[in-house]
């Protein structure tokens, strides 16, 4: 019985781990851009990251807000993001951006 349980856990991890890695790569592939760089790209929507209230005011929480916004942009299939508002200090838990897909622009340049 225990071998079956261990085998099922191993099999599950083999299926889940590649999905998580490819998702993380997609977040890492999103490029920060300016409005001129995305002028001919498809606007996908606004994204917002929130790190939570009452947490330690630190660089980690600032980055968490940006990471959450990038996750939302990745879910929209974004290739680029323009940050419209980032906290100047660590006291604001929000990060705001606009997500764009520039795949058609990349194909036209090839």
Phi and psi in radians as a Rosetta constraint file:
Dihedral C 1 N 2 CA 2 C 2 CIRCULARHARMONIC -1.192 0.35
Dihedral N 2 CA 2 C 2 N 3 CIRCULARHARMONIC -0.554 0.35
Dihedral C 2 N 3 CA 3 C 3 CIRCULARHARMONIC -1.147 0.35
Dihedral N 3 CA 3 C 3 N 4 CIRCULARHARMONIC -0.680 0.35
Dihedral C 3 N 4 CA 4 C 4 CIRCULARHARMONIC -1.122 0.35
Dihedral N 4 CA 4 C 4 N 5 CIRCULARHARMONIC -0.707 0.35
Dihedral C 4 N 5 CA 5 C 5 CIRCULARHARMONIC -1.134 0.35
Dihedral N 5 CA 5 C 5 N 6 CIRCULARHARMONIC -0.799 0.35
Dihedral C 5 N 6 CA 6 C 6 CIRCULARHARMONIC -1.114 0.35
Dihedral N 6 CA 6 C 6 N 7 CIRCULARHARMONIC -0.728 0.35
Dihedral C 6 N 7 CA 7 C 7 CIRCULARHARMONIC -1.093 0.35
Dihedral N 7 CA 7 C 7 N 8 CIRCULARHARMONIC -0.730 0.35
Dihedral C 7 N 8 CA 8 C 8 CIRCULARHARMONIC -1.178 0.35
Dihedral N 8 CA 8 C 8 N 9 CIRCULARHARMONIC -0.637 0.35
Dihedral C 8 N 9 CA 9 C 9 CIRCULARHARMONIC -1.147 0.35
Dihedral N 9 CA 9 C 9 N 10 CIRCULARHARMONIC -0.737 0.35
Dihedral C 9 N 10 CA 10 C 10 CIRCULARHARMONIC -1.102 0.35
Dihedral N 10 CA 10 C 10 N 11 CIRCULARHARMONIC -0.786 0.35
Dihedral C 10 N 11 CA 11 C 11 CIRCULARHARMONIC -1.102 0.35
Dihedral N 11 CA 11 C 11 N 12 CIRCULARHARMONIC -0.724 0.35
Dihedral C 11 N 12 CA 12 C 12 CIRCULARHARMONIC -1.094 0.35
Dihedral N 12 CA 12 C 12 N 13 CIRCULARHARMONIC -0.761 0.35
Dihedral C 12 N 13 CA 13 C 13 CIRCULARHARMONIC -1.157 0.35
Dihedral N 13 CA 13 C 13 N 14 CIRCULARHARMONIC -0.557 0.35
Dihedral C 13 N 14 CA 14 C 14 CIRCULARHARMONIC -1.189 0.35
Dihedral N 14 CA 14 C 14 N 15 CIRCULARHARMONIC -0.489 0.35
Dihedral C 14 N 15 CA 15 C 15 CIRCULARHARMONIC -1.486 0.35
Dihedral N 15 CA 15 C 15 N 16 CIRCULARHARMONIC -0.647 0.35
Dihedral C 15 N 16 CA 16 C 16 CIRCULARHARMONIC -1.422 0.35
Dihedral N 16 CA 16 C 16 N 17 CIRCULARHARMONIC -0.706 0.35
Dihedral C 16 N 17 CA 17 C 17 CIRCULARHARMONIC -1.020 0.35
Dihedral N 17 CA 17 C 17 N 18 CIRCULARHARMONIC -0.811 0.35
Dihedral C 17 N 18 CA 18 C 18 CIRCULARHARMONIC -1.088 0.35
Dihedral N 18 CA 18 C 18 N 19 CIRCULARHARMONIC -0.590 0.35
Dihedral C 18 N 19 CA 19 C 19 CIRCULARHARMONIC -1.151 0.35
Dihedral N 19 CA 19 C 19 N 20 CIRCULARHARMONIC -0.722 0.35
Dihedral C 19 N 20 CA 20 C 20 CIRCULARHARMONIC -1.178 0.35
Dihedral N 20 CA 20 C 20 N 21 CIRCULARHARMONIC -0.692 0.35
Dihedral C 20 N 21 CA 21 C 21 CIRCULARHARMONIC -1.144 0.35
Dihedral N 21 CA 21 C 21 N 22 CIRCULARHARMONIC -0.775 0.35
Dihedral C 21 N 22 CA 22 C 22 CIRCULARHARMONIC -1.160 0.35
Dihedral N 22 CA 22 C 22 N 23 CIRCULARHARMONIC -0.600 0.35
Dihedral C 22 N 23 CA 23 C 23 CIRCULARHARMONIC -1.151 0.35
Dihedral N 23 CA 23 C 23 N 24 CIRCULARHARMONIC -0.747 0.35
Dihedral C 23 N 24 CA 24 C 24 CIRCULARHARMONIC -1.120 0.35
Dihedral N 24 CA 24 C 24 N 25 CIRCULARHARMONIC -0.688 0.35
Dihedral C 24 N 25 CA 25 C 25 CIRCULARHARMONIC -1.089 0.35
Dihedral N 25 CA 25 C 25 N 26 CIRCULARHARMONIC -0.650 0.35
Dihedral C 25 N 26 CA 26 C 26 CIRCULARHARMONIC -1.121 0.35
Dihedral N 26 CA 26 C 26 N 27 CIRCULARHARMONIC -0.696 0.35
Dihedral C 26 N 27 CA 27 C 27 CIRCULARHARMONIC -1.118 0.35
Dihedral N 27 CA 27 C 27 N 28 CIRCULARHARMONIC -0.737 0.35
Dihedral C 27 N 28 CA 28 C 28 CIRCULARHARMONIC -1.179 0.35
Dihedral N 28 CA 28 C 28 N 29 CIRCULARHARMONIC -0.401 0.35
Dihedral C 28 N 29 CA 29 C 29 CIRCULARHARMONIC -1.430 0.35
Dihedral N 29 CA 29 C 29 N 30 CIRCULARHARMONIC -0.220 0.35
Dihedral C 29 N 30 CA 30 C 30 CIRCULARHARMONIC -1.250 0.35
Dihedral N 30 CA 30 C 30 N 31 CIRCULARHARMONIC 2.199 0.35
Dihedral C 30 N 31 CA 31 C 31 CIRCULARHARMONIC -1.700 0.35
Dihedral N 31 CA 31 C 31 N 32 CIRCULARHARMONIC 2.443 0.35
Dihedral C 31 N 32 CA 32 C 32 CIRCULARHARMONIC -1.347 0.35
Dihedral N 32 CA 32 C 32 N 33 CIRCULARHARMONIC 2.357 0.35
Dihedral C 32 N 33 CA 33 C 33 CIRCULARHARMONIC -2.396 0.35
Dihedral N 33 CA 33 C 33 N 34 CIRCULARHARMONIC 2.984 0.35
Dihedral C 33 N 34 CA 34 C 34 CIRCULARHARMONIC -1.846 0.35
Dihedral N 34 CA 34 C 34 N 35 CIRCULARHARMONIC 2.935 0.35
Dihedral C 34 N 35 CA 35 C 35 CIRCULARHARMONIC -1.116 0.35
Dihedral N 35 CA 35 C 35 N 36 CIRCULARHARMONIC -0.539 0.35
Dihedral C 35 N 36 CA 36 C 36 CIRCULARHARMONIC -1.185 0.35
Dihedral N 36 CA 36 C 36 N 37 CIRCULARHARMONIC -0.621 0.35
Dihedral C 36 N 37 CA 37 C 37 CIRCULARHARMONIC -1.223 0.35
Dihedral N 37 CA 37 C 37 N 38 CIRCULARHARMONIC -0.422 0.35
Dihedral C 37 N 38 CA 38 C 38 CIRCULARHARMONIC -1.956 0.35
Dihedral N 38 CA 38 C 38 N 39 CIRCULARHARMONIC 0.305 0.35
Dihedral C 38 N 39 CA 39 C 39 CIRCULARHARMONIC -1.065 0.35
Dihedral N 39 CA 39 C 39 N 40 CIRCULARHARMONIC -0.538 0.35
Dihedral C 39 N 40 CA 40 C 40 CIRCULARHARMONIC -1.860 0.35
Dihedral N 40 CA 40 C 40 N 41 CIRCULARHARMONIC 0.307 0.35
Dihedral C 40 N 41 CA 41 C 41 CIRCULARHARMONIC -1.705 0.35
Dihedral N 41 CA 41 C 41 N 42 CIRCULARHARMONIC 2.866 0.35
Dihedral C 41 N 42 CA 42 C 42 CIRCULARHARMONIC -1.452 0.35
Dihedral N 42 CA 42 C 42 N 43 CIRCULARHARMONIC 2.157 0.35
Dihedral C 42 N 43 CA 43 C 43 CIRCULARHARMONIC -1.338 0.35
Dihedral N 43 CA 43 C 43 N 44 CIRCULARHARMONIC 2.201 0.35
Dihedral C 43 N 44 CA 44 C 44 CIRCULARHARMONIC -1.766 0.35
Dihedral N 44 CA 44 C 44 N 45 CIRCULARHARMONIC -0.504 0.35
Dihedral C 44 N 45 CA 45 C 45 CIRCULARHARMONIC 2.596 0.35
Dihedral N 45 CA 45 C 45 N 46 CIRCULARHARMONIC 3.013 0.35
Dihedral C 45 N 46 CA 46 C 46 CIRCULARHARMONIC -1.569 0.35
Dihedral N 46 CA 46 C 46 N 47 CIRCULARHARMONIC 2.518 0.35
Dihedral C 46 N 47 CA 47 C 47 CIRCULARHARMONIC -2.210 0.35
Dihedral N 47 CA 47 C 47 N 48 CIRCULARHARMONIC 2.660 0.35
Dihedral C 47 N 48 CA 48 C 48 CIRCULARHARMONIC -2.487 0.35
Dihedral N 48 CA 48 C 48 N 49 CIRCULARHARMONIC 2.413 0.35
Dihedral C 48 N 49 CA 49 C 49 CIRCULARHARMONIC -2.035 0.35
Dihedral N 49 CA 49 C 49 N 50 CIRCULARHARMONIC 2.477 0.35
Dihedral C 49 N 50 CA 50 C 50 CIRCULARHARMONIC -2.314 0.35
Dihedral N 50 CA 50 C 50 N 51 CIRCULARHARMONIC 2.163 0.35
Dihedral C 50 N 51 CA 51 C 51 CIRCULARHARMONIC -1.593 0.35
Dihedral N 51 CA 51 C 51 N 52 CIRCULARHARMONIC -0.157 0.35
Dihedral C 51 N 52 CA 52 C 52 CIRCULARHARMONIC 1.810 0.35
Dihedral N 52 CA 52 C 52 N 53 CIRCULARHARMONIC 2.624 0.35
Dihedral C 52 N 53 CA 53 C 53 CIRCULARHARMONIC -1.576 0.35
Dihedral N 53 CA 53 C 53 N 54 CIRCULARHARMONIC 2.756 0.35
Dihedral C 53 N 54 CA 54 C 54 CIRCULARHARMONIC 1.291 0.35
Dihedral N 54 CA 54 C 54 N 55 CIRCULARHARMONIC 0.291 0.35
Dihedral C 54 N 55 CA 55 C 55 CIRCULARHARMONIC -1.691 0.35
Dihedral N 55 CA 55 C 55 N 56 CIRCULARHARMONIC 2.967 0.35
Dihedral C 55 N 56 CA 56 C 56 CIRCULARHARMONIC -1.105 0.35
Dihedral N 56 CA 56 C 56 N 57 CIRCULARHARMONIC 2.337 0.35
Dihedral C 56 N 57 CA 57 C 57 CIRCULARHARMONIC -1.368 0.35
Dihedral N 57 CA 57 C 57 N 58 CIRCULARHARMONIC 1.807 0.35
Dihedral C 57 N 58 CA 58 C 58 CIRCULARHARMONIC -2.643 0.35
Dihedral N 58 CA 58 C 58 N 59 CIRCULARHARMONIC 2.962 0.35
Dihedral C 58 N 59 CA 59 C 59 CIRCULARHARMONIC -1.094 0.35
Dihedral N 59 CA 59 C 59 N 60 CIRCULARHARMONIC -0.574 0.35
Dihedral C 59 N 60 CA 60 C 60 CIRCULARHARMONIC -1.075 0.35
Dihedral N 60 CA 60 C 60 N 61 CIRCULARHARMONIC -0.758 0.35
Dihedral C 60 N 61 CA 61 C 61 CIRCULARHARMONIC -1.229 0.35
Dihedral N 61 CA 61 C 61 N 62 CIRCULARHARMONIC -0.616 0.35
Dihedral C 61 N 62 CA 62 C 62 CIRCULARHARMONIC -1.068 0.35
Dihedral N 62 CA 62 C 62 N 63 CIRCULARHARMONIC -0.802 0.35
Dihedral C 62 N 63 CA 63 C 63 CIRCULARHARMONIC -1.197 0.35
Dihedral N 63 CA 63 C 63 N 64 CIRCULARHARMONIC -0.536 0.35
Dihedral C 63 N 64 CA 64 C 64 CIRCULARHARMONIC -1.104 0.35
Dihedral N 64 CA 64 C 64 N 65 CIRCULARHARMONIC -0.707 0.35
Dihedral C 64 N 65 CA 65 C 65 CIRCULARHARMONIC -1.101 0.35
Dihedral N 65 CA 65 C 65 N 66 CIRCULARHARMONIC -0.751 0.35
Dihedral C 65 N 66 CA 66 C 66 CIRCULARHARMONIC -1.129 0.35
Dihedral N 66 CA 66 C 66 N 67 CIRCULARHARMONIC -0.726 0.35
Dihedral C 66 N 67 CA 67 C 67 CIRCULARHARMONIC -1.095 0.35
Dihedral N 67 CA 67 C 67 N 68 CIRCULARHARMONIC -0.738 0.35
Dihedral C 67 N 68 CA 68 C 68 CIRCULARHARMONIC -1.123 0.35
Dihedral N 68 CA 68 C 68 N 69 CIRCULARHARMONIC -0.703 0.35
Dihedral C 68 N 69 CA 69 C 69 CIRCULARHARMONIC -1.114 0.35
Dihedral N 69 CA 69 C 69 N 70 CIRCULARHARMONIC -0.692 0.35
Dihedral C 69 N 70 CA 70 C 70 CIRCULARHARMONIC -1.142 0.35
Dihedral N 70 CA 70 C 70 N 71 CIRCULARHARMONIC -0.643 0.35
Dihedral C 70 N 71 CA 71 C 71 CIRCULARHARMONIC -1.055 0.35
Dihedral N 71 CA 71 C 71 N 72 CIRCULARHARMONIC -0.750 0.35
Dihedral C 71 N 72 CA 72 C 72 CIRCULARHARMONIC -1.141 0.35
Dihedral N 72 CA 72 C 72 N 73 CIRCULARHARMONIC -0.683 0.35
Dihedral C 72 N 73 CA 73 C 73 CIRCULARHARMONIC -1.126 0.35
Dihedral N 73 CA 73 C 73 N 74 CIRCULARHARMONIC -0.691 0.35
Dihedral C 73 N 74 CA 74 C 74 CIRCULARHARMONIC -1.109 0.35
Dihedral N 74 CA 74 C 74 N 75 CIRCULARHARMONIC -0.662 0.35
Dihedral C 74 N 75 CA 75 C 75 CIRCULARHARMONIC -1.141 0.35
Dihedral N 75 CA 75 C 75 N 76 CIRCULARHARMONIC -0.430 0.35
Dihedral C 75 N 76 CA 76 C 76 CIRCULARHARMONIC -1.522 0.35
Dihedral N 76 CA 76 C 76 N 77 CIRCULARHARMONIC 0.009 0.35
Dihedral C 76 N 77 CA 77 C 77 CIRCULARHARMONIC 1.208 0.35
Dihedral N 77 CA 77 C 77 N 78 CIRCULARHARMONIC 0.696 0.35
Dihedral C 77 N 78 CA 78 C 78 CIRCULARHARMONIC -1.385 0.35
Dihedral N 78 CA 78 C 78 N 79 CIRCULARHARMONIC 2.580 0.35
Dihedral C 78 N 79 CA 79 C 79 CIRCULARHARMONIC -1.898 0.35
Dihedral N 79 CA 79 C 79 N 80 CIRCULARHARMONIC -0.395 0.35
Dihedral C 79 N 80 CA 80 C 80 CIRCULARHARMONIC -2.409 0.35
Dihedral N 80 CA 80 C 80 N 81 CIRCULARHARMONIC 2.698 0.35
Dihedral C 80 N 81 CA 81 C 81 CIRCULARHARMONIC -2.411 0.35
Dihedral N 81 CA 81 C 81 N 82 CIRCULARHARMONIC 2.460 0.35
Dihedral C 81 N 82 CA 82 C 82 CIRCULARHARMONIC -1.918 0.35
Dihedral N 82 CA 82 C 82 N 83 CIRCULARHARMONIC 2.117 0.35
Dihedral C 82 N 83 CA 83 C 83 CIRCULARHARMONIC -1.372 0.35
Dihedral N 83 CA 83 C 83 N 84 CIRCULARHARMONIC 2.067 0.35
Dihedral C 83 N 84 CA 84 C 84 CIRCULARHARMONIC -1.612 0.35
Dihedral N 84 CA 84 C 84 N 85 CIRCULARHARMONIC -0.481 0.35
Dihedral C 84 N 85 CA 85 C 85 CIRCULARHARMONIC -2.744 0.35
Dihedral N 85 CA 85 C 85 N 86 CIRCULARHARMONIC 2.027 0.35
Dihedral C 85 N 86 CA 86 C 86 CIRCULARHARMONIC -2.033 0.35
Dihedral N 86 CA 86 C 86 N 87 CIRCULARHARMONIC 2.570 0.35
Dihedral C 86 N 87 CA 87 C 87 CIRCULARHARMONIC -1.113 0.35
Dihedral N 87 CA 87 C 87 N 88 CIRCULARHARMONIC 2.359 0.35
Dihedral C 87 N 88 CA 88 C 88 CIRCULARHARMONIC -1.290 0.35
Dihedral N 88 CA 88 C 88 N 89 CIRCULARHARMONIC -0.512 0.35
Dihedral C 88 N 89 CA 89 C 89 CIRCULARHARMONIC -2.203 0.35
Dihedral N 89 CA 89 C 89 N 90 CIRCULARHARMONIC -3.127 0.35
Dihedral C 89 N 90 CA 90 C 90 CIRCULARHARMONIC -1.497 0.35
Dihedral N 90 CA 90 C 90 N 91 CIRCULARHARMONIC 0.096 0.35
Dihedral C 90 N 91 CA 91 C 91 CIRCULARHARMONIC -1.439 0.35
Dihedral N 91 CA 91 C 91 N 92 CIRCULARHARMONIC -0.317 0.35
Dihedral C 91 N 92 CA 92 C 92 CIRCULARHARMONIC -1.724 0.35
Dihedral N 92 CA 92 C 92 N 93 CIRCULARHARMONIC 2.250 0.35
Dihedral C 92 N 93 CA 93 C 93 CIRCULARHARMONIC -1.578 0.35
Dihedral N 93 CA 93 C 93 N 94 CIRCULARHARMONIC 0.215 0.35
Dihedral C 93 N 94 CA 94 C 94 CIRCULARHARMONIC -1.956 0.35
Dihedral N 94 CA 94 C 94 N 95 CIRCULARHARMONIC 2.587 0.35
Dihedral C 94 N 95 CA 95 C 95 CIRCULARHARMONIC -2.340 0.35
Dihedral N 95 CA 95 C 95 N 96 CIRCULARHARMONIC 2.311 0.35
Dihedral C 95 N 96 CA 96 C 96 CIRCULARHARMONIC -2.113 0.35
Dihedral N 96 CA 96 C 96 N 97 CIRCULARHARMONIC 2.509 0.35
Dihedral C 96 N 97 CA 97 C 97 CIRCULARHARMONIC -2.736 0.35
Dihedral N 97 CA 97 C 97 N 98 CIRCULARHARMONIC 3.013 0.35
Dihedral C 97 N 98 CA 98 C 98 CIRCULARHARMONIC -2.073 0.35
Dihedral N 98 CA 98 C 98 N 99 CIRCULARHARMONIC 2.283 0.35
Dihedral C 98 N 99 CA 99 C 99 CIRCULARHARMONIC -1.730 0.35
Dihedral N 99 CA 99 C 99 N 100 CIRCULARHARMONIC 2.413 0.35
Dihedral C 99 N 100 CA 100 C 100 CIRCULARHARMONIC -2.332 0.35
Dihedral N 100 CA 100 C 100 N 101 CIRCULARHARMONIC 2.633 0.35
Dihedral C 100 N 101 CA 101 C 101 CIRCULARHARMONIC -2.009 0.35
Dihedral N 101 CA 101 C 101 N 102 CIRCULARHARMONIC 2.104 0.35
Dihedral C 101 N 102 CA 102 C 102 CIRCULARHARMONIC -1.982 0.35
Dihedral N 102 CA 102 C 102 N 103 CIRCULARHARMONIC 0.386 0.35
Dihedral C 102 N 103 CA 103 C 103 CIRCULARHARMONIC -1.012 0.35
Dihedral N 103 CA 103 C 103 N 104 CIRCULARHARMONIC -0.754 0.35
Dihedral C 103 N 104 CA 104 C 104 CIRCULARHARMONIC -1.135 0.35
Dihedral N 104 CA 104 C 104 N 105 CIRCULARHARMONIC -0.583 0.35
Dihedral C 104 N 105 CA 105 C 105 CIRCULARHARMONIC -1.193 0.35
Dihedral N 105 CA 105 C 105 N 106 CIRCULARHARMONIC -0.680 0.35
Dihedral C 105 N 106 CA 106 C 106 CIRCULARHARMONIC -1.159 0.35
Dihedral N 106 CA 106 C 106 N 107 CIRCULARHARMONIC -0.668 0.35
Dihedral C 106 N 107 CA 107 C 107 CIRCULARHARMONIC -1.182 0.35
Dihedral N 107 CA 107 C 107 N 108 CIRCULARHARMONIC -0.626 0.35
Dihedral C 107 N 108 CA 108 C 108 CIRCULARHARMONIC -1.208 0.35
Dihedral N 108 CA 108 C 108 N 109 CIRCULARHARMONIC -0.494 0.35
Dihedral C 108 N 109 CA 109 C 109 CIRCULARHARMONIC -1.403 0.35
Dihedral N 109 CA 109 C 109 N 110 CIRCULARHARMONIC -0.237 0.35
